[in-house]
Amino acid sequence: MSESVGVLDHFNIRTRKLAETVRFYEDVLGLERGERPNFAFPGAWMYSEGKPVVHLVDISPTDEQQKADSGVVHHVAFASRGFAGMKQRLQSKGMAFDVRQVPGGDLWQIFVNDPNGVMIELNYEAAREQG
């Protein structure tokens, strides 16, 4: 059996803006707040299709400083569905976003930043979106 790191399970954001960040992932991207283990620190887990893909840690009770952006991590990407609907959703929420097409035309992308400066990339297979 060969070794593999597998697929990305989740990403973690340390924030002083917990409520605002939860609202972004719920209201803007459509994730759902779900069950989270009873950790000794506050936070939230955001679910997509039954998986907790975004883990939020509230650093408000600590001296830890809020980072202005996502540091050396440039962006986090999701394989998504419903390109036109997401564009409409972002416009209706007044969110700034950028739409791109990967050269060759097979992949459409939407880029949007969360309240902590984390860039979220939403990828859509063009062939699936046109059907």
N, CA and C of each residue as an Amber inpcrd file, in Angstrom:
protein
   393
   0.8440000  -1.1860000   0.0000000   0.0000000   0.0000000   0.0000000
   0.8830000   1.2410000   0.0000000   0.6360000   2.1570000  -0.9320000
   1.4520000   3.3750000  -0.9850000   0.9300000   4.4170000  -0.0010000
   1.8040000   5.3140000   0.3730000   1.4550000   6.3740000   1.3220000
   0.7360000   7.5100000   0.6070000  -0.1520000   8.1670000   1.3110000
  -0.8590000   9.3210000   0.7730000  -1.2820000  10.2120000   1.9220000
  -1.2130000  11.5240000   1.7270000  -1.7210000  12.4290000   2.7570000
  -3.2340000  12.5610000   2.6650000  -3.8270000  12.0140000   1.6130000
  -5.2800000  12.0630000   1.4780000  -5.7510000  13.4020000   0.9400000
  -6.9990000  13.7770000   1.2620000  -7.5760000  15.0290000   0.7880000
  -7.6980000  16.0140000   1.9510000  -7.8180000  17.2890000   1.6210000
  -7.9520000  18.3140000   2.6450000  -9.2110000  18.0560000   3.4740000
  -9.0790000  18.0800000   4.7750000 -10.1790000  17.8000000   5.6900000
 -10.8810000  19.0950000   6.1240000 -10.1220000  20.0890000   6.5500000
 -10.6940000  21.3570000   7.0040000  -9.5990000  22.4130000   7.0600000
 -10.0100000  23.6650000   7.2200000  -9.0360000  24.6990000   7.5420000
  -9.5190000  25.4240000   8.7870000  -8.5790000  26.0460000   9.4910000
  -8.8400000  26.6580000  10.7900000  -8.5400000  28.1520000  10.7170000
  -9.4500000  28.9480000  11.2680000  -9.2660000  30.3970000  11.3300000
  -9.3280000  30.8240000  12.7830000  -8.3260000  31.5630000  13.2180000
  -8.2890000  32.1190000  14.5640000  -8.7420000  33.5760000  14.4390000
  -9.8290000  33.9250000  15.1300000 -10.4650000  35.2210000  14.8820000
 -10.9290000  35.9260000  16.1500000 -10.9430000  37.2340000  16.1000000
 -11.5800000  38.0680000  17.1150000 -12.9600000  38.4970000  16.6320000
 -13.3720000  37.9980000  15.4860000 -14.6480000  38.3610000  14.8530000
 -15.4980000  37.1020000  14.6720000 -15.7080000  36.3420000  15.7370000
 -16.3790000  35.0500000  15.6030000 -17.7810000  35.1870000  15.0140000
 -18.6250000  36.0340000  15.5870000 -20.0130000  36.1490000  15.1170000
 -20.0540000  36.6040000  13.6550000 -19.2440000  37.5810000  13.3070000
 -19.1970000  38.0890000  11.9290000 -18.7060000  37.0080000  10.9660000
 -17.7380000  36.2220000  11.4160000 -17.1820000  35.1590000  10.5690000
 -18.1900000  34.0330000  10.3840000 -18.8830000  33.6560000  11.4490000
 -19.9350000  32.6350000  11.3400000 -21.0020000  33.1190000  10.3560000
 -21.4230000  34.3860000  10.4850000 -22.4320000  34.9420000   9.5700000
 -21.9660000  34.8760000   8.1170000 -20.6830000  35.1950000   7.8620000
 -20.1570000  35.1410000   6.5020000 -20.2790000  33.7300000   5.9310000
 -19.8020000  32.7380000   6.6780000 -19.8230000  31.3690000   6.1520000
 -21.2440000  30.8260000   6.0430000 -22.1650000  31.2690000   6.9150000
 -23.5660000  30.8460000   6.8160000 -24.3010000  31.6200000   5.7210000
 -24.3440000  32.9290000   5.8710000 -25.1990000  33.7590000   5.0180000
 -24.6280000  33.9730000   3.6200000 -23.3250000  34.1150000   3.5110000
 -22.7220000  34.4060000   2.2120000 -22.4090000  33.1200000   1.4510000
 -21.7070000  32.1690000   2.0820000 -21.3140000  30.9540000   1.3750000
 -22.3040000  29.8030000   1.5210000 -23.2090000  29.8780000   2.4930000
 -24.2230000  28.8420000   2.6300000 -23.8060000  27.6280000   3.4420000
 -22.6960000  27.7280000   4.2030000 -22.3300000  26.6270000   5.0890000
 -23.2680000  26.6400000   6.2910000 -23.2690000  25.5620000   7.0640000
 -24.1280000  25.4630000   8.2390000 -23.2790000  25.3040000   9.4890000
 -23.6540000  26.0290000  10.5420000 -22.9870000  25.8520000  11.8300000
 -23.4740000  24.5410000  12.4160000 -22.5260000  23.7210000  12.8780000
 -22.9130000  22.4110000  13.3830000 -22.1940000  22.0360000  14.6580000
 -22.3420000  20.7680000  15.0120000 -21.7550000  20.2630000  16.2500000
 -20.2480000  20.4550000  16.2780000 -19.7430000  20.6900000  17.4880000
 -18.3150000  20.9020000  17.7250000 -17.9810000  20.2760000  19.0670000
 -16.8520000  19.5970000  19.1680000 -16.4770000  19.0390000  20.4700000
 -16.4220000  20.1210000  21.5410000 -16.5490000  19.7180000  22.7820000
 -16.5620000  20.6500000  23.9090000 -15.1410000  21.0690000  24.2820000
 -14.4860000  21.7950000  23.3770000 -13.1320000  22.2740000  23.6370000
 -13.1460000  23.2840000  24.7830000 -11.9790000  23.5160000  25.3790000
 -11.8430000  24.4570000  26.4840000 -11.7660000  25.8990000  25.9870000
 -11.9610000  26.1220000  24.6960000 -11.9080000  27.4680000  24.1170000
 -13.1090000  27.6410000  23.1890000 -13.6030000  28.8660000  23.0600000
 -14.7850000  29.0950000  22.2280000 -14.4720000  29.0170000  20.7370000
 -15.5190000  28.7210000  19.9660000 -15.3480000  28.6460000  18.5230000
 -16.5900000  28.0880000  17.8710000 -16.4540000  27.7320000  16.6180000
 -17.5690000  27.1630000  15.8480000 -17.0140000  26.2960000  14.7380000
 -17.7840000  25.2940000  14.3520000 -17.4520000  24.4800000  13.1870000
 -18.5180000  24.7240000  12.1360000 -18.0640000  24.9720000  10.9180000
 -18.9570000  25.2530000   9.8030000 -18.9340000  24.0620000   8.8510000
 -20.1220000  23.5800000   8.4930000 -20.2640000  22.3510000   7.7210000
 -20.6820000  22.6240000   6.2750000 -20.1520000  21.8130000   5.3770000
 -20.5780000  21.7830000   3.9880000 -20.8300000  20.3270000   3.6260000
 -22.0300000  20.0330000   3.1600000 -22.4070000  18.6730000   2.7760000
 -22.0980000  17.6580000   3.8740000 -22.3850000  18.0500000   5.1220000
 -22.2350000  17.1470000   6.2570000 -20.8490000  17.0300000   6.8410000
 -19.8850000  17.7850000   6.2970000 -18.5060000  17.7220000   6.8020000
 -18.1150000  19.0600000   7.4090000 -17.4530000  19.0430000   8.5920000
 -16.9940000  20.2980000   9.2060000 -15.7110000  20.7910000   8.5250000
 -15.8610000  21.6390000   7.5100000 -14.7270000  22.0230000   6.6710000
 -14.0230000  23.3020000   7.1210000 -14.7130000  24.1180000   7.9300000
 -14.1060000  25.3450000   8.4490000 -14.2210000  25.3060000   9.9680000
 -13.0750000  25.3420000  10.6350000 -13.0470000  25.3810000  12.0980000
 -12.6740000  26.7950000  12.5170000 -13.5040000  27.4100000  13.3490000
 -13.2520000  28.7660000  13.8190000 -12.9030000  28.7300000  15.3000000
 -11.8560000  29.4640000  15.6680000 -11.4530000  29.5850000  17.0680000
 -11.5490000  31.0570000  17.4510000 -12.3200000  31.3340000  18.5000000
 -12.4830000  32.7070000  18.9910000 -11.3000000  33.0420000  19.8970000
 -10.4580000  33.9720000  19.4560000  -9.2850000  34.3490000  20.2630000
  -9.5510000  35.6010000  21.0940000 -10.8110000  36.0780000  21.1210000
 -11.1470000  37.2740000  21.9010000 -10.7560000  37.1810000  23.3780000
 -10.9360000  36.0100000  24.0180000 -10.5760000  35.9380000  25.4400000
  -9.0650000  35.8900000  25.6960000  -8.2490000  35.9330000  24.6560000
  -6.7970000  35.8030000  24.8130000  -6.0920000  37.1040000  24.4340000
  -4.7770000  37.1170000  24.6130000  -3.9500000  38.2520000  24.1980000
  -3.4870000  38.1110000  22.7560000  -3.8300000  36.9900000  22.1050000
  -3.3940000  36.7640000  20.7290000  -3.9440000  37.8560000  19.8200000
  -3.0940000  38.3980000  18.9910000  -3.5060000  39.4470000  18.0670000
  -4.1950000  38.8550000  16.8420000  -5.1930000  39.5800000  16.3390000
  -5.8620000  39.1850000  15.0880000  -4.9220000  39.4870000  13.9350000
  -4.6690000  38.5070000  13.0930000  -3.8490000  38.7290000  11.9070000
  -4.6790000  39.4810000  10.8700000  -4.0310000  40.3540000  10.1310000
  -4.7380000  41.1900000   9.1520000  -5.1230000  40.4150000   7.8940000
  -4.4770000  39.2750000   7.6610000  -4.7670000  38.4810000   6.4720000
  -4.4820000  37.0170000   6.7760000  -4.4220000  36.1880000   5.7600000
  -4.2250000  34.7600000   5.9860000  -2.7570000  34.3540000   5.9680000
  -1.8470000  35.3230000   6.1090000  -0.4230000  35.0030000   6.2150000
   0.1170000  34.3840000   4.9430000   0.9050000  33.3450000   5.0830000
   1.5260000  32.7260000   3.9180000   0.5430000  31.8730000   3.1190000
  -0.6070000  31.5510000   3.7030000  -1.6280000  30.8220000   2.9570000
  -2.3520000  31.8430000   2.0830000  -2.2770000  31.6820000   0.7780000
  -2.8510000  32.6690000  -0.1360000  -4.3740000  32.5460000  -0.2420000
  -4.8900000  31.3190000  -0.3240000  -6.3300000  31.1230000  -0.4220000
  -6.6890000  29.6790000  -0.0800000  -7.9760000  29.4550000   0.1070000
  -8.5210000  28.1310000   0.3550000  -9.5950000  27.9000000  -0.6940000
  -9.5850000  26.7330000  -1.3440000 -10.4910000  26.4830000  -2.4650000
 -11.5040000  25.3920000  -2.1440000 -12.6970000  25.5720000  -2.6950000
 -13.7690000  24.5880000  -2.6120000 -14.1630000  24.1620000  -4.0220000
 -14.4000000  22.8710000  -4.2360000 -15.0250000  22.3840000  -5.4600000
 -16.5220000  22.6320000  -5.2680000 -17.0920000  23.4930000  -6.0960000
 -18.4370000  24.0180000  -5.8500000 -19.4000000  23.6840000  -6.9730000
 -20.6930000  23.9420000  -6.7220000 -21.7570000  23.7900000  -7.7160000
 -22.6470000  25.0250000  -7.6440000 -23.2490000  25.3960000  -8.7830000
 -24.1930000  26.5100000  -8.7900000 -23.5320000  27.8650000  -8.9900000
 -22.7380000  27.9850000 -10.0400000 -21.9710000  29.2010000 -10.3340000
 -22.8690000  30.4450000 -10.4180000 -23.8960000  30.4020000 -11.2480000
 -24.7730000  31.5640000 -11.4340000 -25.4710000  31.9360000 -10.1250000
 -25.9310000  30.9310000  -9.3950000 -26.6010000  31.1860000  -8.1230000
 -25.6790000  31.8320000  -7.1080000 -24.4180000  31.3960000  -7.0510000
 -23.4810000  31.9880000  -6.1030000 -23.1600000  33.4260000  -6.4950000
 -22.9940000  33.6880000  -7.7740000 -22.7500000  35.0740000  -8.2050000
 -23.9160000  35.9650000  -7.7730000 -25.1360000  35.4900000  -7.9900000
 -26.3180000  36.2590000  -7.6060000 -26.3690000  36.4540000  -6.0850000
 -26.0490000  35.3950000  -5.3470000 -26.0570000  35.4670000  -3.8760000
 -25.0660000  36.5130000  -3.3810000 -23.8320000  36.4940000  -3.9200000
 -22.8090000  37.4520000  -3.4980000 -23.2340000  38.8790000  -3.8420000
 -23.8050000  39.0760000  -5.0280000 -24.2730000  40.4100000  -5.4270000
 -25.3770000  40.8910000  -4.4920000 -26.3100000  40.0030000  -4.1320000
 -27.4290000  40.3980000  -3.2750000 -26.9620000  40.7610000  -1.8650000
 -25.8170000  40.2150000  -1.4510000 -25.2750000  40.5100000  -0.1200000
 -24.3090000  41.6890000  -0.1570000 -24.0820000  42.2510000  -1.3500000
 -23.1700000  43.3830000  -1.4800000 -21.7080000  43.0110000  -1.2890000
 -21.3750000  41.7550000  -1.5450000 -19.9960000  41.2800000  -1.3590000
 -19.1660000  41.5750000  -2.6070000 -17.9450000  42.0650000  -2.3800000
 -17.0000000  42.2300000  -3.4830000 -16.4470000  40.8530000  -3.8350000
 -16.4040000  40.5350000  -5.1250000 -15.8580000  39.2520000  -5.5550000
 -15.3060000  39.3970000  -6.9540000 -14.4780000  38.4240000  -7.3370000
 -13.8410000  38.4240000  -8.6430000 -14.1710000  37.1080000  -9.3290000
 -14.5470000  37.1780000 -10.6000000 -14.8500000  35.9870000 -11.3930000
 -13.7340000  35.8000000 -12.4060000 -13.2500000  34.5780000 -12.5300000
 -12.1930000  34.2700000 -13.4910000 -12.5180000  32.9670000 -14.2100000
 -11.8960000  32.8150000 -15.3610000 -11.9860000  31.5590000 -16.0970000
 -10.5650000  31.0580000 -16.2810000 -10.3080000  29.8210000 -15.8690000
  -8.9890000  29.2280000 -16.0340000  -8.7380000  29.0560000 -17.5290000
  -7.5400000  29.4230000 -18.0150000  -7.2490000  29.2620000 -19.4500000
  -7.6000000  27.8470000 -19.9210000  -8.2670000  27.7800000 -21.0430000
  -8.7510000  26.4990000 -21.5570000 -10.2460000  26.3540000 -21.3570000
 -10.8080000  27.1400000 -20.4320000 -12.2460000  27.2180000 -20.2700000
 -12.9290000  26.1330000 -19.4830000 -12.1950000  25.1990000 -18.8990000
 -12.8310000  24.0880000 -18.1960000 -13.2580000  24.4210000 -16.7680000
 -12.6960000  25.4880000 -16.2070000 -12.9630000  25.8050000 -14.8110000
 -13.3220000  27.2790000 -14.6700000 -14.4670000  27.5300000 -14.0260000
 -14.8720000  28.8910000 -13.6800000 -14.6020000  29.0720000 -12.1990000
 -14.2140000  30.2840000 -11.7960000 -13.8420000  30.5380000 -10.4110000
 -14.4790000  31.8230000  -9.8980000 -14.7950000  31.8070000  -8.6090000
 -15.2170000  33.0020000  -7.8890000 -14.2830000  33.1410000  -6.6950000
 -13.7490000  34.3400000  -6.4970000 -12.8920000  34.6410000  -5.3520000
 -13.5870000  35.6790000  -4.4770000 -13.6450000  35.4140000  -3.1710000
 -14.2650000  36.3310000  -2.2130000 -13.4810000  36.2270000  -0.8990000
 -13.3740000  37.3330000  -0.1620000 -12.6390000  37.3350000   1.1070000
 -13.6000000  37.2630000   2.2800000 -13.2220000  36.4750000   3.2990000
 -14.0230000  36.4220000   4.5200000 -13.6760000  37.6250000   5.3970000
 -14.3540000  37.8350000   6.5370000 -14.1060000  39.0120000   7.3740000
 -12.6970000  39.0930000   7.9600000 -11.9420000  37.9910000   7.9000000
 -10.5890000  37.9580000   8.4540000  -9.5250000  38.1190000   7.3790000
  -9.9250000  38.3350000   6.1400000  -8.9750000  38.4810000   5.0490000
  -8.5690000  37.1740000   4.4070000  -9.2440000  36.0780000   4.7400000
  -8.9430000  34.7970000   4.1190000  -9.6270000  34.7720000   2.7510000
  -8.8390000  34.5610000   1.6810000  -9.4150000  34.4910000   0.3470000
  -9.9910000  33.0990000   0.1260000 -11.2610000  33.0630000  -0.2850000
 -11.9470000  31.8180000  -0.5790000 -12.1040000  31.7140000  -2.0950000
 -11.6660000  30.5950000  -2.6600000 -11.7870000  30.3160000  -4.0880000
 -12.8560000  29.2500000  -4.2650000 -13.8580000  29.5530000  -5.0790000
 -14.9240000  28.6100000  -5.3790000 -14.7490000  28.1780000  -6.8260000
 -14.5450000  26.8790000  -7.0480000 -14.2860000  26.3440000  -8.3870000
 -15.4960000  25.5960000  -8.9140000 -15.8220000  25.8630000 -10.1810000
 -16.9970000  25.2730000 -10.8280000 -16.5540000  24.6500000 -12.1460000
 -16.8850000  23.3860000 -12.3750000 -16.5890000  22.7310000 -13.6480000
 -17.5600000  23.2800000 -14.6880000 -17.0300000  23.9390000 -15.7130000
 -17.8610000  24.6070000 -16.7010000 -18.8700000  23.6660000 -17.3380000
 -18.4610000  22.4770000 -17.6870000 -19.3630000  21.5160000 -18.3550000
 -20.5570000  21.1770000 -17.4800000 -20.3560000  21.0690000 -16.1750000
 -21.4610000  20.7490000 -15.2580000 -22.3930000  21.9330000 -15.0790000
 -21.8550000  23.1360000 -15.1800000 -22.6460000  24.3450000 -14.9480000
 -23.5210000  24.6980000 -16.1460000 -23.1580000  24.2620000 -17.3390000
 -23.9130000  24.6130000 -18.5320000 -25.0880000  23.6850000 -18.7830000
 -25.1240000  22.5530000 -18.0430000 -26.1450000  21.5480000 -18.2840000
 -27.4780000  21.8230000 -17.7440000
